[in-house]
Amino acid sequence: MVIKRKFFTLKEWGDDSVLDKTRMMFIALSVLVAAGAFIAWQNVFAAAPLCVLLYSCFAFVLAPK
């Protein structure tokens, strides 16, 4: 599947401080989701789809238009 819209990326740190803070927030939320999935379901593999879903939400909301 190909999409022509630019996505939120985790590359190129240090270019924009606001975007760096957003990336750090995404990473922190991903760690919390992974820890929450492990605590709730005792299954670390359940966190992967949740983190991908979180990334997709960040990508569509924060991507440049």
mmCIF file of the N, C-alpha and C atoms, coordinates in Angstrom:
data_MODEL
# 
_entry.id   MODEL 
# 
loop_
_atom_site.group_PDB 
_atom_site.id 
_atom_site.type_symbol 
_atom_site.label_atom_id 
_atom_site.label_alt_id 
_atom_site.label_comp_id 
_atom_site.label_asym_id 
_atom_site.label_entity_id 
_atom_site.label_seq_id 
_atom_site.pdbx_PDB_ins_code 
_atom_site.Cartn_x 
_atom_site.Cartn_y 
_atom_site.Cartn_z 
_atom_site.occupancy 
_atom_site.B_iso_or_equiv 
_atom_site.pdbx_formal_charge 
_atom_site.auth_seq_id 
_atom_site.auth_comp_id 
_atom_site.auth_asym_id 
_atom_site.auth_atom_id 
_atom_site.pdbx_PDB_model_num 
ATOM 1   N N  . MET A 1 1  ? 0.840  -1.164  0.000  1.00 0.00 ? 1  MET A N  1 
ATOM 2   C CA . MET A 1 1  ? 0.000  0.000   0.000  1.00 0.00 ? 1  MET A CA 1 
ATOM 3   C C  . MET A 1 1  ? 0.896  1.242   0.000  1.00 0.00 ? 1  MET A C  1 
ATOM 4   N N  . VAL A 1 2  ? 0.614  2.172   -0.865 1.00 0.00 ? 2  VAL A N  1 
ATOM 5   C CA . VAL A 1 2  ? 1.436  3.367   -1.008 1.00 0.00 ? 2  VAL A CA 1 
ATOM 6   C C  . VAL A 1 2  ? 0.587  4.582   -0.666 1.00 0.00 ? 2  VAL A C  1 
ATOM 7   N N  . ILE A 1 3  ? 1.174  5.468   0.116  1.00 0.00 ? 3  ILE A N  1 
ATOM 8   C CA . ILE A 1 3  ? 0.503  6.716   0.463  1.00 0.00 ? 3  ILE A CA 1 
ATOM 9   C C  . ILE A 1 3  ? 1.464  7.859   0.140  1.00 0.00 ? 3  ILE A C  1 
ATOM 10  N N  . LYS A 1 4  ? 0.940  8.921   -0.420 1.00 0.00 ? 4  LYS A N  1 
ATOM 11  C CA . LYS A 1 4  ? 1.800  10.026  -0.839 1.00 0.00 ? 4  LYS A CA 1 
ATOM 12  C C  . LYS A 1 4  ? 1.941  11.085  0.246  1.00 0.00 ? 4  LYS A C  1 
ATOM 13  N N  . ARG A 1 5  ? 1.311  10.895  1.352  1.00 0.00 ? 5  ARG A N  1 
ATOM 14  C CA . ARG A 1 5  ? 1.387  11.853  2.459  1.00 0.00 ? 5  ARG A CA 1 
ATOM 15  C C  . ARG A 1 5  ? 2.634  11.582  3.287  1.00 0.00 ? 5  ARG A C  1 
ATOM 16  N N  . LYS A 1 6  ? 3.326  12.640  3.701  1.00 0.00 ? 6  LYS A N  1 
ATOM 17  C CA . LYS A 1 6  ? 4.513  12.469  4.535  1.00 0.00 ? 6  LYS A CA 1 
ATOM 18  C C  . LYS A 1 6  ? 4.097  12.022  5.932  1.00 0.00 ? 6  LYS A C  1 
ATOM 19  N N  . PHE A 1 7  ? 4.909  11.165  6.521  1.00 0.00 ? 7  PHE A N  1 
ATOM 20  C CA . PHE A 1 7  ? 4.627  10.626  7.842  1.00 0.00 ? 7  PHE A CA 1 
ATOM 21  C C  . PHE A 1 7  ? 5.533  11.263  8.886  1.00 0.00 ? 7  PHE A C  1 
ATOM 22  N N  . PHE A 1 8  ? 5.087  11.211  10.107 1.00 0.00 ? 8  PHE A N  1 
ATOM 23  C CA . PHE A 1 8  ? 5.892  11.566  11.273 1.00 0.00 ? 8  PHE A CA 1 
ATOM 24  C C  . PHE A 1 8  ? 7.046  10.579  11.332 1.00 0.00 ? 8  PHE A C  1 
ATOM 25  N N  . THR A 1 9  ? 8.269  11.075  11.448 1.00 0.00 ? 9  THR A N  1 
ATOM 26  C CA . THR A 1 9  ? 9.426  10.201  11.398 1.00 0.00 ? 9  THR A CA 1 
ATOM 27  C C  . THR A 1 9  ? 10.230 10.291  12.693 1.00 0.00 ? 9  THR A C  1 
ATOM 28  N N  . LEU A 1 10 ? 10.960 9.250   12.982 1.00 0.00 ? 10 LEU A N  1 
ATOM 29  C CA . LEU A 1 10 ? 11.813 9.233   14.165 1.00 0.00 ? 10 LEU A CA 1 
ATOM 30  C C  . LEU A 1 10 ? 13.265 9.515   13.797 1.00 0.00 ? 10 LEU A C  1 
ATOM 31  N N  . LYS A 1 11 ? 13.508 9.910   12.554 1.00 0.00 ? 11 LYS A N  1 
ATOM 32  C CA . LYS A 1 11 ? 14.856 10.224  12.089 1.00 0.00 ? 11 LYS A CA 1 
ATOM 33  C C  . LYS A 1 11 ? 15.123 11.716  12.246 1.00 0.00 ? 11 LYS A C  1 
ATOM 34  N N  . GLU A 1 12 ? 16.362 12.102  11.991 1.00 0.00 ? 12 GLU A N  1 
ATOM 35  C CA . GLU A 1 12 ? 16.766 13.510  11.933 1.00 0.00 ? 12 GLU A CA 1 
ATOM 36  C C  . GLU A 1 12 ? 16.528 14.254  13.239 1.00 0.00 ? 12 GLU A C  1 
ATOM 37  N N  . TRP A 1 13 ? 17.077 13.752  14.323 1.00 0.00 ? 13 TRP A N  1 
ATOM 38  C CA . TRP A 1 13 ? 16.977 14.421  15.614 1.00 0.00 ? 13 TRP A CA 1 
ATOM 39  C C  . TRP A 1 13 ? 17.829 15.676  15.610 1.00 0.00 ? 13 TRP A C  1 
ATOM 40  N N  . GLY A 1 14 ? 17.412 16.694  16.344 1.00 0.00 ? 14 GLY A N  1 
ATOM 41  C CA . GLY A 1 14 ? 18.186 17.900  16.530 1.00 0.00 ? 14 GLY A CA 1 
ATOM 42  C C  . GLY A 1 14 ? 17.856 19.020  15.563 1.00 0.00 ? 14 GLY A C  1 
ATOM 43  N N  . ASP A 1 15 ? 17.028 18.773  14.575 1.00 0.00 ? 15 ASP A N  1 
ATOM 44  C CA . ASP A 1 15 ? 16.682 19.813  13.608 1.00 0.00 ? 15 ASP A CA 1 
ATOM 45  C C  . ASP A 1 15 ? 15.660 20.799  14.169 1.00 0.00 ? 15 ASP A C  1 
ATOM 46  N N  . ASP A 1 16 ? 14.688 20.289  14.924 1.00 0.00 ? 16 ASP A N  1 
ATOM 47  C CA . ASP A 1 16 ? 13.603 21.113  15.447 1.00 0.00 ? 16 ASP A CA 1 
ATOM 48  C C  . ASP A 1 16 ? 13.319 20.679  16.882 1.00 0.00 ? 16 ASP A C  1 
ATOM 49  N N  . SER A 1 17 ? 13.415 21.596  17.834 1.00 0.00 ? 17 SER A N  1 
ATOM 50  C CA . SER A 1 17 ? 13.252 21.229  19.247 1.00 0.00 ? 17 SER A CA 1 
ATOM 51  C C  . SER A 1 17 ? 11.825 20.806  19.565 1.00 0.00 ? 17 SER A C  1 
ATOM 52  N N  . VAL A 1 18 ? 10.841 21.413  18.917 1.00 0.00 ? 18 VAL A N  1 
ATOM 53  C CA . VAL A 1 18 ? 9.441  21.033  19.162 1.00 0.00 ? 18 VAL A CA 1 
ATOM 54  C C  . VAL A 1 18 ? 9.192  19.610  18.661 1.00 0.00 ? 18 VAL A C  1 
ATOM 55  N N  . LEU A 1 19 ? 9.707  19.309  17.500 1.00 0.00 ? 19 LEU A N  1 
ATOM 56  C CA . LEU A 1 19 ? 9.544  17.967  16.945 1.00 0.00 ? 19 LEU A CA 1 
ATOM 57  C C  . LEU A 1 19 ? 10.317 16.936  17.765 1.00 0.00 ? 19 LEU A C  1 
ATOM 58  N N  . ASP A 1 20 ? 11.460 17.325  18.309 1.00 0.00 ? 20 ASP A N  1 
ATOM 59  C CA . ASP A 1 20 ? 12.216 16.417  19.175 1.00 0.00 ? 20 ASP A CA 1 
ATOM 60  C C  . ASP A 1 20 ? 11.432 16.086  20.445 1.00 0.00 ? 20 ASP A C  1 
ATOM 61  N N  . LYS A 1 21 ? 10.747 17.078  21.009 1.00 0.00 ? 21 LYS A N  1 
ATOM 62  C CA . LYS A 1 21 ? 9.912  16.836  22.191 1.00 0.00 ? 21 LYS A CA 1 
ATOM 63  C C  . LYS A 1 21 ? 8.747  15.903  21.856 1.00 0.00 ? 21 LYS A C  1 
ATOM 64  N N  . THR A 1 22 ? 8.194  16.067  20.659 1.00 0.00 ? 22 THR A N  1 
ATOM 65  C CA . THR A 1 22 ? 7.106  15.193  20.220 1.00 0.00 ? 22 THR A CA 1 
ATOM 66  C C  . THR A 1 22 ? 7.606  13.764  20.052 1.00 0.00 ? 22 THR A C  1 
ATOM 67  N N  . ARG A 1 23 ? 8.798  13.611  19.500 1.00 0.00 ? 23 ARG A N  1 
ATOM 68  C CA . ARG A 1 23 ? 9.379  12.273  19.343 1.00 0.00 ? 23 ARG A CA 1 
ATOM 69  C C  . ARG A 1 23 ? 9.621  11.620  20.704 1.00 0.00 ? 23 ARG A C  1 
ATOM 70  N N  . MET A 1 24 ? 10.128 12.412  21.651 1.00 0.00 ? 24 MET A N  1 
ATOM 71  C CA . MET A 1 24 ? 10.362 11.878  22.997 1.00 0.00 ? 24 MET A CA 1 
ATOM 72  C C  . MET A 1 24 ? 9.043  11.474  23.660 1.00 0.00 ? 24 MET A C  1 
ATOM 73  N N  . MET A 1 25 ? 7.982  12.261  23.421 1.00 0.00 ? 25 MET A N  1 
ATOM 74  C CA . MET A 1 25 ? 6.676  11.921  23.966 1.00 0.00 ? 25 MET A CA 1 
ATOM 75  C C  . MET A 1 25 ? 6.176  10.610  23.353 1.00 0.00 ? 25 MET A C  1 
ATOM 76  N N  . PHE A 1 26 ? 6.377  10.449  22.054 1.00 0.00 ? 26 PHE A N  1 
ATOM 77  C CA . PHE A 1 26 ? 5.965  9.203   21.403 1.00 0.00 ? 26 PHE A CA 1 
ATOM 78  C C  . PHE A 1 26 ? 6.711  8.006   21.982 1.00 0.00 ? 26 PHE A C  1 
ATOM 79  N N  . ILE A 1 27 ? 8.017  8.151   22.168 1.00 0.00 ? 27 ILE A N  1 
ATOM 80  C CA . ILE A 1 27 ? 8.815  7.048   22.718 1.00 0.00 ? 27 ILE A CA 1 
ATOM 81  C C  . ILE A 1 27 ? 8.374  6.727   24.139 1.00 0.00 ? 27 ILE A C  1 
ATOM 82  N N  . ALA A 1 28 ? 8.121  7.770   24.946 1.00 0.00 ? 28 ALA A N  1 
ATOM 83  C CA . ALA A 1 28 ? 7.661  7.551   26.319 1.00 0.00 ? 28 ALA A CA 1 
ATOM 84  C C  . ALA A 1 28 ? 6.300  6.857   26.344 1.00 0.00 ? 28 ALA A C  1 
ATOM 85  N N  . LEU A 1 29 ? 5.396  7.283   25.471 1.00 0.00 ? 29 LEU A N  1 
ATOM 86  C CA . LEU A 1 29 ? 4.084  6.636   25.405 1.00 0.00 ? 29 LEU A CA 1 
ATOM 87  C C  . LEU A 1 29 ? 4.202  5.189   24.931 1.00 0.00 ? 29 LEU A C  1 
ATOM 88  N N  . SER A 1 30 ? 5.103  4.928   24.012 1.00 0.00 ? 30 SER A N  1 
ATOM 89  C CA . SER A 1 30 ? 5.305  3.552   23.542 1.00 0.00 ? 30 SER A CA 1 
ATOM 90  C C  . SER A 1 30 ? 5.813  2.659   24.667 1.00 0.00 ? 30 SER A C  1 
ATOM 91  N N  . VAL A 1 31 ? 6.726  3.186   25.471 1.00 0.00 ? 31 VAL A N  1 
ATOM 92  C CA . VAL A 1 31 ? 7.228  2.411   26.616 1.00 0.00 ? 31 VAL A CA 1 
ATOM 93  C C  . VAL A 1 31 ? 6.105  2.166   27.618 1.00 0.00 ? 31 VAL A C  1 
ATOM 94  N N  . LEU A 1 32 ? 5.282  3.177   27.867 1.00 0.00 ? 32 LEU A N  1 
ATOM 95  C CA . LEU A 1 32 ? 4.154  3.002   28.785 1.00 0.00 ? 32 LEU A CA 1 
ATOM 96  C C  . LEU A 1 32 ? 3.137  1.999   28.257 1.00 0.00 ? 32 LEU A C  1 
ATOM 97  N N  . VAL A 1 33 ? 2.881  2.043   26.958 1.00 0.00 ? 33 VAL A N  1 
ATOM 98  C CA . VAL A 1 33 ? 1.956  1.072   26.355 1.00 0.00 ? 33 VAL A CA 1 
ATOM 99  C C  . VAL A 1 33 ? 2.514  -0.343  26.478 1.00 0.00 ? 33 VAL A C  1 
ATOM 100 N N  . ALA A 1 34 ? 3.803  -0.499  26.214 1.00 0.00 ? 34 ALA A N  1 
ATOM 101 C CA . ALA A 1 34 ? 4.432  -1.817  26.319 1.00 0.00 ? 34 ALA A CA 1 
ATOM 102 C C  . ALA A 1 34 ? 4.388  -2.319  27.760 1.00 0.00 ? 34 ALA A C  1 
ATOM 103 N N  . ALA A 1 35 ? 4.697  -1.439  28.703 1.00 0.00 ? 35 ALA A N  1 
ATOM 104 C CA . ALA A 1 35 ? 4.648  -1.842  30.119 1.00 0.00 ? 35 ALA A CA 1 
ATOM 105 C C  . ALA A 1 35 ? 3.227  -2.148  30.550 1.00 0.00 ? 35 ALA A C  1 
ATOM 106 N N  . GLY A 1 36 ? 2.281  -1.337  30.099 1.00 0.00 ? 36 GLY A N  1 
ATOM 107 C CA . GLY A 1 36 ? 0.874  -1.580  30.440 1.00 0.00 ? 36 GLY A CA 1 
ATOM 108 C C  . GLY A 1 36 ? 0.357  -2.885  29.864 1.00 0.00 ? 36 GLY A C  1 
ATOM 109 N N  . ALA A 1 37 ? 0.738  -3.187  28.636 1.00 0.00 ? 37 ALA A N  1 
ATOM 110 C CA . ALA A 1 37 ? 0.311  -4.453  28.024 1.00 0.00 ? 37 ALA A CA 1 
ATOM 111 C C  . ALA A 1 37 ? 0.920  -5.638  28.755 1.00 0.00 ? 37 ALA A C  1 
ATOM 112 N N  . PHE A 1 38 ? 2.168  -5.495  29.160 1.00 0.00 ? 38 PHE A N  1 
ATOM 113 C CA . PHE A 1 38 ? 2.807  -6.588  29.892 1.00 0.00 ? 38 PHE A CA 1 
ATOM 114 C C  . PHE A 1 38 ? 2.158  -6.786  31.262 1.00 0.00 ? 38 PHE A C  1 
ATOM 115 N N  . ILE A 1 39 ? 1.869  -5.697  31.955 1.00 0.00 ? 39 ILE A N  1 
ATOM 116 C CA . ILE A 1 39 ? 1.248  -5.796  33.278 1.00 0.00 ? 39 ILE A CA 1 
ATOM 117 C C  . ILE A 1 39 ? -0.183 -6.328  33.171 1.00 0.00 ? 39 ILE A C  1 
ATOM 118 N N  . ALA A 1 40 ? -0.939 -5.834  32.201 1.00 0.00 ? 40 ALA A N  1 
ATOM 119 C CA . ALA A 1 40 ? -2.346 -6.220  32.084 1.00 0.00 ? 40 ALA A CA 1 
ATOM 120 C C  . ALA A 1 40 ? -2.525 -7.650  31.581 1.00 0.00 ? 40 ALA A C  1 
ATOM 121 N N  . TRP A 1 41 ? -1.761 -8.035  30.545 1.00 0.00 ? 41 TRP A N  1 
ATOM 122 C CA . TRP A 1 41 ? -1.986 -9.325  29.909 1.00 0.00 ? 41 TRP A CA 1 
ATOM 123 C C  . TRP A 1 41 ? -0.838 -10.306 30.090 1.00 0.00 ? 41 TRP A C  1 
ATOM 124 N N  . GLN A 1 42 ? 0.215  -9.905  30.768 1.00 0.00 ? 42 GLN A N  1 
ATOM 125 C CA . GLN A 1 42 ? 1.391  -10.758 30.961 1.00 0.00 ? 42 GLN A CA 1 
ATOM 126 C C  . GLN A 1 42 ? 1.950  -11.243 29.624 1.00 0.00 ? 42 GLN A C  1 
ATOM 127 N N  . ASN A 1 43 ? 1.825  -10.381 28.611 1.00 0.00 ? 43 ASN A N  1 
ATOM 128 C CA . ASN A 1 43 ? 2.249  -10.751 27.272 1.00 0.00 ? 43 ASN A CA 1 
ATOM 129 C C  . ASN A 1 43 ? 2.888  -9.539  26.600 1.00 0.00 ? 43 ASN A C  1 
ATOM 130 N N  . VAL A 1 44 ? 4.175  -9.591  26.410 1.00 0.00 ? 44 VAL A N  1 
ATOM 131 C CA . VAL A 1 44 ? 4.870  -8.450  25.817 1.00 0.00 ? 44 VAL A CA 1 
ATOM 132 C C  . VAL A 1 44 ? 4.589  -8.335  24.316 1.00 0.00 ? 44 VAL A C  1 
ATOM 133 N N  . PHE A 1 45 ? 4.185  -9.414  23.669 1.00 0.00 ? 45 PHE A N  1 
ATOM 134 C CA . PHE A 1 45 ? 3.905  -9.387  22.234 1.00 0.00 ? 45 PHE A CA 1 
ATOM 135 C C  . PHE A 1 45 ? 2.612  -8.651  21.910 1.00 0.00 ? 45 PHE A C  1 
ATOM 136 N N  . ALA A 1 46 ? 1.758  -8.457  22.880 1.00 0.00 ? 46 ALA A N  1 
ATOM 137 C CA . ALA A 1 46 ? 0.530  -7.690  22.665 1.00 0.00 ? 46 ALA A CA 1 
ATOM 138 C C  . ALA A 1 46 ? 0.832  -6.211  22.501 1.00 0.00 ? 46 ALA A C  1 
ATOM 139 N N  . ALA A 1 47 ? 1.995  -5.773  22.967 1.00 0.00 ? 47 ALA A N  1 
ATOM 140 C CA . ALA A 1 47 ? 2.348  -4.357  22.897 1.00 0.00 ? 47 ALA A CA 1 
ATOM 141 C C  . ALA A 1 47 ? 2.715  -3.923  21.482 1.00 0.00 ? 47 ALA A C  1 
ATOM 142 N N  . ALA A 1 48 ? 3.219  -4.805  20.663 1.00 0.00 ? 48 ALA A N  1 
ATOM 143 C CA . ALA A 1 48 ? 3.666  -4.432  19.311 1.00 0.00 ? 48 ALA A CA 1 
ATOM 144 C C  . ALA A 1 48 ? 2.535  -3.845  18.463 1.00 0.00 ? 48 ALA A C  1 
ATOM 145 N N  . PRO A 1 49 ? 1.383  -4.502  18.357 1.00 0.00 ? 49 PRO A N  1 
ATOM 146 C CA . PRO A 1 49 ? 0.315  -3.888  17.558 1.00 0.00 ? 49 PRO A CA 1 
ATOM 147 C C  . PRO A 1 49 ? -0.186 -2.575  18.161 1.00 0.00 ? 49 PRO A C  1 
ATOM 148 N N  . LEU A 1 50 ? -0.173 -2.470  19.474 1.00 0.00 ? 50 LEU A N  1 
ATOM 149 C CA . LEU A 1 50 ? -0.605 -1.236  20.112 1.00 0.00 ? 50 LEU A CA 1 
ATOM 150 C C  . LEU A 1 50 ? 0.374  -0.097  19.822 1.00 0.00 ? 50 LEU A C  1 
ATOM 151 N N  . CYS A 1 51 ? 1.662  -0.388  19.811 1.00 0.00 ? 51 CYS A N  1 
ATOM 152 C CA . CYS A 1 51 ? 2.661  0.632   19.497 1.00 0.00 ? 51 CYS A CA 1 
ATOM 153 C C  . CYS A 1 51 ? 2.583  1.039   18.027 1.00 0.00 ? 51 CYS A C  1 
ATOM 154 N N  . VAL A 1 52 ? 2.285  0.103   17.153 1.00 0.00 ? 52 VAL A N  1 
ATOM 155 C CA . VAL A 1 52 ? 2.109  0.437   15.728 1.00 0.00 ? 52 VAL A CA 1 
ATOM 156 C C  . VAL A 1 52 ? 0.876  1.316   15.552 1.00 0.00 ? 52 VAL A C  1 
ATOM 157 N N  . LEU A 1 53 ? -0.180 1.015   16.272 1.00 0.00 ? 53 LEU A N  1 
ATOM 158 C CA . LEU A 1 53 ? -1.384 1.834   16.221 1.00 0.00 ? 53 LEU A CA 1 
ATOM 159 C C  . LEU A 1 53 ? -1.103 3.237   16.759 1.00 0.00 ? 53 LEU A C  1 
ATOM 160 N N  . LEU A 1 54 ? -0.334 3.324   17.830 1.00 0.00 ? 54 LEU A N  1 
ATOM 161 C CA . LEU A 1 54 ? 0.053  4.616   18.391 1.00 0.00 ? 54 LEU A CA 1 
ATOM 162 C C  . LEU A 1 54 ? 0.885  5.407   17.383 1.00 0.00 ? 54 LEU A C  1 
ATOM 163 N N  . TYR A 1 55 ? 1.824  4.763   16.719 1.00 0.00 ? 55 TYR A N  1 
ATOM 164 C CA . TYR A 1 55 ? 2.640  5.422   15.696 1.00 0.00 ? 55 TYR A CA 1 
ATOM 165 C C  . TYR A 1 55 ? 1.765  5.924   14.546 1.00 0.00 ? 55 TYR A C  1 
ATOM 166 N N  . SER A 1 56 ? 0.799  5.121   14.135 1.00 0.00 ? 56 SER A N  1 
ATOM 167 C CA . SER A 1 56 ? -0.091 5.539   13.045 1.00 0.00 ? 56 SER A CA 1 
ATOM 168 C C  . SER A 1 56 ? -0.891 6.769   13.431 1.00 0.00 ? 56 SER A C  1 
ATOM 169 N N  . CYS A 1 57 ? -1.351 6.802   14.671 1.00 0.00 ? 57 CYS A N  1 
ATOM 170 C CA . CYS A 1 57 ? -2.081 7.985   15.139 1.00 0.00 ? 57 CYS A CA 1 
ATOM 171 C C  . CYS A 1 57 ? -1.187 9.213   15.143 1.00 0.00 ? 57 CYS A C  1 
ATOM 172 N N  . PHE A 1 58 ? 0.029  9.075   15.654 1.00 0.00 ? 58 PHE A N  1 
ATOM 173 C CA . PHE A 1 58 ? 0.978  10.184  15.648 1.00 0.00 ? 58 PHE A CA 1 
ATOM 174 C C  . PHE A 1 58 ? 1.268  10.606  14.203 1.00 0.00 ? 58 PHE A C  1 
ATOM 175 N N  . ALA A 1 59 ? 1.435  9.658   13.321 1.00 0.00 ? 59 ALA A N  1 
ATOM 176 C CA . ALA A 1 59 ? 1.798  9.955   11.930 1.00 0.00 ? 59 ALA A CA 1 
ATOM 177 C C  . ALA A 1 59 ? 0.724  10.759  11.234 1.00 0.00 ? 59 ALA A C  1 
ATOM 178 N N  . PHE A 1 60 ? -0.526 10.381  11.417 1.00 0.00 ? 60 PHE A N  1 
ATOM 179 C CA . PHE A 1 60 ? -1.589 11.082  10.724 1.00 0.00 ? 60 PHE A CA 1 
ATOM 180 C C  . PHE A 1 60 ? -1.920 12.424  11.347 1.00 0.00 ? 60 PHE A C  1 
ATOM 181 N N  . VAL A 1 61 ? -1.767 12.539  12.649 1.00 0.00 ? 61 VAL A N  1 
ATOM 182 C CA . VAL A 1 61 ? -2.092 13.800  13.316 1.00 0.00 ? 61 VAL A CA 1 
ATOM 183 C C  . VAL A 1 61 ? -0.981 14.822  13.150 1.00 0.00 ? 61 VAL A C  1 
ATOM 184 N N  . LEU A 1 62 ? 0.263  14.390  13.255 1.00 0.00 ? 62 LEU A N  1 
ATOM 185 C CA . LEU A 1 62 ? 1.393  15.311  13.289 1.00 0.00 ? 62 LEU A CA 1 
ATOM 186 C C  . LEU A 1 62 ? 2.143  15.461  11.980 1.00 0.00 ? 62 LEU A C  1 
ATOM 187 N N  . ALA A 1 63 ? 1.760  14.740  10.965 1.00 0.00 ? 63 ALA A N  1 
ATOM 188 C CA . ALA A 1 63 ? 2.478  14.809  9.682  1.00 0.00 ? 63 ALA A CA 1 
ATOM 189 C C  . ALA A 1 63 ? 2.263  16.152  9.018  1.00 0.00 ? 63 ALA A C  1 
ATOM 190 N N  . PRO A 1 64 ? 3.284  16.650  8.342  1.00 0.00 ? 64 PRO A N  1 
ATOM 191 C CA . PRO A 1 64 ? 3.106  17.903  7.602  1.00 0.00 ? 64 PRO A CA 1 
ATOM 192 C C  . PRO A 1 64 ? 2.123  17.697  6.465  1.00 0.00 ? 64 PRO A C  1 
ATOM 193 N N  . LYS A 1 65 ? 1.319  18.669  6.224  1.00 0.00 ? 65 LYS A N  1 
ATOM 194 C CA . LYS A 1 65 ? 0.284  18.575  5.191  1.00 0.00 ? 65 LYS A CA 1 
ATOM 195 C C  . LYS A 1 65 ? 0.852  18.868  3.823  1.00 0.00 ? 65 LYS A C  1 
# 
